Amino acid sequence: MSINKFSIVILSVMLIAFLVSINIIDFKSNEDRYLYRASSELADCTANLSQADDSVDKSSRELPEFEDYRLTSEEPVNYTLRVIKPEETLEEYLTGLYSELMEEYILHHNTKLYAKHTTEDYLLVVEIGLIEDREEVLTTVDNIDFRSAIIENEEFLHHGDTAVLIGKKEMKGSIMGYTIDATMRYMAVFVQDEDRWKMLSGSFSPVVHPSVLYGEPEGGLN
């Protein structure tokens, strides 16, 4: 083993002790004796540290590898967990959260933010009446291609750990190749889950004239 700085310190102190023992070096003051004692104690500590250092497996010193969470250019910039600000009301927070969720999902296909703010048993009633669970919503995002989405909340209900948003969305784009240029009525139900608000369910309904759904009334349209 090559001589390192710890070994040099130990040898120096041993040399001083030997010279003192044969009266070549004489302490002329209490300060000299204090410095000598401190040097000896330092040498003992250094030796102990050196032995402990040699006994440690070198492989155990390697730092663990961490997943790189930096965003790629293909990912949307904003998918961090959104928290309520001190100056916000619950209505303002949930309205802003829902708008951000929808815009990121619809326009940027960002499913990470959507996943962070939905419960495991989340259900969505889509425009054509189908019921999709959370996994289906997250994995079918590529079926939509929208150029714009204007979201406006109109109603807010809050009872205990449950809150409901009702509003409308004006959307332009396509779903599975079908052109969409329409206004949708939405409803979103949020629940408080471990001090965090998550979306439990939602629904989209096209805003259309009654005749589209039910046909013309008897006697024709007025």
Sequence and secondary structure as in RCSB ss.txt:
>XXXX:A:sequence
MSINKFSIVILSVMLIAFLVSINIIDFKSNEDRYLYRASSELADCTANLSQADDSVDKSSRELPEFEDYRLTSEE
PVNYTLRVIKPEETLEEYLTGLYSELMEEYILHHNTKLYAKHTTEDYLLVVEIGLIEDREEVLTTVDNIDFRSAI
IENEEFLHHGDTAVLIGKKEMKGSIMGYTIDATMRYMAVFVQDEDRWKMLSGSFSPVVHPSVLYGEPEGGLN
>XXXX:A:secstr
    HHHHHHHHHHHHHHHHHTTSS   SHHHHHHHHHHHHHHHHHHHHHHHHHHS GGGGS          TTS
 S  S     TT  HHHHHHHHHHHHHHHHHHH  HHHHHHTEEEEEEEE TTS EEEHHHHHH GGGEEEEEEE
EEEEEEEEETTEEEEEEEEEEEEEETTEEEEEEEEEEEEEEEETTEEEEEEEEEEE   HHHHH   TT   
